[in-house]
């Protein structure tokens, strides 16, 4: 069965709901099997033909069929699979970003249980990247995922991130952020920065030529989190903002606002915009 036949199979199995011609999950997978193509390719083919795979029925009202196809054709890398990273990955895989690179050399510890989405009593000691990759395949088997069980450094960073269309920062130190940001600048890839500490968090999209906020403001390697830790609700709050930026970049090629740091006080639900020019 060729691509065209796979599309016709899905079209025949589809039904119109709320103005959308929706293809059931099982029909998408059967079309992939019959056509000898990947599940991701089958879903892209459906979207390009004006059909909506049922799993994205509640997304296309926001991103559109074209935007959803672009997400499936895109690759996002997440540097760090712990507090911020786990929530970022969960959002991106459910959004349908077609390829994910997940990098983290750490394993789950007991103090991760309060906030890290993929940390559980049963997997203490397990590599974070492997747990995240397993979750990705359980939630959306069409997504192609690569787990890197090592920390990104000057020697391996560029090769590890090669092929990514966007890189999301879920790191826990500014030294590591500098390494990854420099690699992104060389690769010409946008770097979606995020950091949390206590009841505060920040996000910014950085590109080649930008001065990172931790350098601009003279921050050390660690911050507020050393004394105040991170409660369970801070990581998903900031991760959502980062994932939204990434989806905007992948679907429309633009971020919320250039050269701006968004600083959130979650205790008061306020945000400040700081100029990074």
Buried (B, 14 or more C-beta within 10 A) or exposed (E): BEBEEBBBBBBEBBEEEEEBBBBBEEBBBBBBEEBEBBBBBBBBBBBBBEBBBBBBBEBBEEBBBEBBBBBBBBBBBBBBBBBBBBBBBBBBBBBBBBBBBBBBBBBBEEEBEEBBBBBEEEBEEBBBBBBBBBBBEEEBEBBBBBBBBEBBEEEBBBEBBEEBBBBBBBBBBBEBBBBBBBBBBEBEBBBBBBBBBBBBBBBBBBBBEBEBBBEBEEBEEEBBBEEBBBEEEBBBBBBBBBBBBBBBBBBEEEBBBEBBBBBBEBEEEEBEEBEBE
